[in-house]
Amino acid sequence: MKKGDKVRFLSEIGGGIVAGFQGKDIVLVEDEDGFQIPVRVNDVVVVENDDYHVNPIAPEPKSHEEKDYAPAGRPVTFRAEPEERRGGDALSVYLAFIPVDPREMTRTKFEAYLVNDSNYYVAYSYLASEGANWSMRSVGEIEPNTKLFIEEFDKEGLGTLERVAVQLMAYKRGKSFMLKPTVDVQLRIDTVKFYKLHTFQENDFFEEPALLYTVIENDQPSRPLVIDAKKLRQEMARKASNDVGPQVVRPARKQVKDEPVVVDLHAGELLDTTAGLTAADILNYQLDVFRKKMEEYKNHHGAKLIFIHGKGEGVLRHAIIHELDYRYKGCRYQDASFREYGYGATQVTIK
């Protein structure tokens, strides 16, 4: 049985298309209305056509001890609660990506899963950034100590996953529990990694190698992808105070017409020190400088701006290209002159 197979239920009328799996024992069957129904693998059978309205297989008669003592005319809907495990009351949730065909990394599709490694039920929403706005990609509930398939995408869809958000609310059913704060975490997905097979590693949750991003681990959320304004104010104040003192007054340099505006986004040029700042803090500050400069020149038609971001791992350049594609669609961009700026610079032309 695999995704896309047509199946019908053994114990009741109906069926649908296999949309995914929850662990090894549960299959998600999508009915004609688009609802995904979790069913045990042993309770469905693959069929060749769409005729799901076959009388279900009648169960063997039960002994007196096995009878279902339910009110007349009502089906028995009891379902055992998932078993809890020791150490599972600390909330841990991961976002996982798996290549469908690892032998064809340049062409393969990818599957995305949420892994709930805790004794809590988790209501989740999974969103992707569209410039300043967000789009919902999946929403639902994950049972304790399970993983849930949420979507499949190809290489073209990678561009829409550079920045994602996962929101979580944890709870238990039928018993008291320790209240967990709601989780709202933004993650930057390095799409370059999806072209490298060694990116996908052996792990405790899947039989095949996977790329895991931590949403929350042992009740500690992954650091949100937002800038720490307090830290940045402190750094900027320190830089300003260090600049106070005897200044050499130089005549203002007149900008030649059509000469490009050069903006160096290296952290060492923007901040006096990066002590206490994470890579995410620095990246967000660099992008903030980029946006302010773009806003300053957005009405200067024909103006050319050179953003020096360096080569490195390409994270800052990738983030700038994403901003240009979604926030500043009317602008043209290209690699800046290698002779003048090296490999790590992008030229933007305001239209």
N, C-alpha and C positions, 0 to 999 in steps of 0.2 A: 504494500500500500504506500502511495506517495502523494505529494501535493498535486492537485488537479484531477485525481481519480474521482469517478462518480460512485457513491456508496448509498446503501439504504440501511435503515435501522433493523435489527433483528427482533427487538422486543416491542416495537410499535411501528405504526405506519409513518412513512416519510423518509427523507434522506437529503442528499445534497452533494456538494463538491468539497473535497478535502482541502482546507485552507492552511493547515499547519498542524503542529503537534505540541503538546505540553508534556515534556518528559517522554518516557518510553511507552506509557500505558494509556495516555489520553490523546485523542484525535479531535481537532476542531473541524466540525462539519458546517459549512456555510449553506443555509437554505435559500430558497428562491426569493426571500425577502431581504437577503443580505446579512442575516443574523448568524453569528458563529456560535454553534452549540458544542460544548465539550462533552464527548462521549468516550467510553472505554473502547479501546481498539477491538476487544473481543465482542463488542455489541454491534458492530457494523460489518457489512460485506460489500465488496466491490461488485458493481453491476455494469453491464454494457450499454444500457439505455437510460432514459430519464423516467422510467416508470417506477416511482417510489411508493405507489399506492398498492403494494402487494400486502396481503394479510400477513401480519407478523407471525413468526414461528411460535406456536403455542408452547409455553413451558411445561415441563413434565409435572404431573400432579405432586403436590407437596404432602408430606406426612402431617399428622395433627400437630406435631411439635414445630413444623416449619411454616404453618399458615400465617398469613399477614392479617393481623387483627385490625383492619382499617374500617371506617364507616362504609356502609354499603354504597357502591357507586363512585367511591373516591379512590384514585390510584395511590399506592404507597410511594411517597416522595422522600422518605428518609435517606439521608446521605451522611456517611460517617465523616466527622471533621478530620482534616489532615493531622497526622501525628506530629507533635512538637519534638524538637531535639535539644539536647543539652547545649547551652551556649547560644541558642538561637534567638534569645530575647534582645540581643543587640542588633539593631537594624543595619543590614548591608544589602545594597542594591547596585547592580552593575549594568551598563549598556554594552552589549556584545555584538561584534560583526564577524560573519563567517563567509568565506568565499564558497560559492556553490561548486565550482570546478577549479581547485587549486592548481591543476596542471595547465590552465589557460588563464594566467593572471592578467593578461592584457585584454581579455574579452569576457571574463567570467562575470556573472551577476553576484550580488551579495545579499545575505539575509541578516536582518537586525533582530536582536532579542533583548528583552529585559530579564535579568536574573534576580530573583528574590531569594537571598540566602538568609532567611530569618523565619521566626515563628509567627510573623504578622501577615495578615492580609494587607495588600497594598493597592489602593486606588491610585492610578497614575494618569498623567497626560504627557505626551511626547510631541514636541513642537520644533519647527525649524524656522530660522530667521529668513525674512524676505526684506532686506534693507532695514528700515526702522520698524517694520511690522513682523508679525509671526503667523505661521500657518500650522494648524493642528494636523499631525500625521497619524496619531493613534491615541486612543483613550480607552481605559477599561480597568480591569482588576486582575491582580496576580495572586494566586494562592500561596500559602506559606511553602518555602523550600522548593520552589519550582522555577522554571524558566518559561517565558512566553514569547512566541514569534510575533513580531509587530509589523514587519514589512520586508519586501524584497525590492532591490533597486539595481540599476546597471551603472556603468561608468559615467554615462551622461547625467545620471541623477546625483552623482557625487557632489556636483557644484552647488546643490541645494542643501547640503548637509555640513557646510563648513562651520556653522554655529547652530547648536541645538540646545534645547532646554528640556529638562525633565522635572516634573512636579509630582510630589508623592504625599499621600496621607495614609498612615499606618494604623491598624486597629485589629482587634480580635473579636470573634463571634462567640456568644454564649458564655462568656466568662469575663472576669475583671482583668485589667491589664494596665501596665505602666503607659501613661500618655506620652506619645512621641511628638515632637514639634513637626509641623509640616515642612517639607523640603522643597526648595526651588533652586535648582542648580543649572547654570549655563556651562556648556562644554564646547571647546573649539576642537573640531575634528580635523586632524591633519590628513587631508585627502591624498597627499603624496604617498603615504604609507600603504594605501590600498593597491599600489602597483608593485609592492615588494613582498615576496612570499615569506621572508623571515620575520615580517611584522607580526604574523599570526603565530601565537605561541601555544604550547601545551598548557592546559588549565584544568581546574577541578570541576568544571561545569559541563564541558562538552567532550565528546570522544574525539572530535577533530580540533585542530588548532584554531584559535580565535583571537581577535583583537578586543581587549576589554578596557572600558573606561569606567572609572569609579564614580558613581553618583553619591553614594554614602557608604561608609564602612565603619562598623562598630560604633554606630550612632554619630559619627563625625562626617558631615557633608563634605564633598569635594569643594575646594575653594571656588566660589562663584566667579564667573568671568566678568566681574565689574571692578572698576578701579576704586581703591581705598582713598577717598578724597582727603581724609585727615592726614594720611601719610604724605600725600602729594603736596598738600598745603605746607606741611612742615619742611619738605625738601625744597619747595620753591621759596619759602621764607628764608631758609638757610642760605640758598644761592643768592637771594637778593641782599642779605646782610653781608655776605662775603664780597659782594660787588661794591659795597659802600667804601669810599676812600678816595685818595687822590686819583683823578681821572685825567687821562690825556685826551684833550679835545681835538678831534680830527674833523676836517671839513667833510660834510656829507657827500657821499659819492653819488653822482647823478647816474640814474639808470638809463642806459642807452636804449633807444626805441627798438622794440622787437627782441631785446635781450631777455632770455628766460630768467625767471625767478627761481633761485636755487634754495631748497630747504633741506638741511641735513637732519635726518631723523635718528641718527645714532644716539643712543641713550647718553653717552658721554658728552654730547653736545647740548642736550636738552636739560640734563640734571647734573648738579654738582657732585652728587653721590647717589648710588643706587642701594646703599645699605638699608636693609629692612624691607626692601621691595621685592616682590616675587616677579617672575617672568611675565605673568598675566598683568600685574600692575604696570610694568614698564610698557608692555605692548599696548594697553589701553591708553596710556598717556601719549605714546607716539601717534596712535590713531586720532586722538583728540587734537593734537597739533596739526595733523594732516587735514582733518575736517575744517578746523578754523581757517586754515590757509585757503582751502577750496571755497569756503563761504566768502572770504575776503575778495576773491578774484572771480566769483561765479558770473559777474556781469561784465567782466573785461573780455569781451569777445576777441578771440584770436590770441589771447595771452598764453604763454607757455610756462609751465611750472615743472621744475626738475626736483623730484623727491629722491634723495639719496638714502637708501635703506640698507645697503650692504648685501652681500651675497648670502653668507651664513647658511642656514637651513631653509631659507626662503619663507619663513613664517610671516614676517612683516610684509614682504612683497605680496604674498598670497592674500593677506588681509586687505591691503590697499587695492588690489585688483578686484576683490569682492565688493569693496565700497564703491569703486568706479562703476562696476556692472549693475549695482542695484540702487545706489543713492545718486550717482552722477552719470546717468545713462547718456546724457547729451554730450559728454566729453570724449575726445579721442585720446588714446594712450598707446605708448610704444616704449621699447627699451631706449634709454637715452644713449647718447654718443659714448661708445666705449673709450675712445681716445681722451675725452674730457672728464668722464665721470667713472670709468671702470665698468665692471659688469653689474654692480649693484645699484642701479638707478633707473627710475621710470620717468618718462616725459609725458606730461598731460597737457593737452591743448583745449582751452575753453572755447566752446562753439556758441 
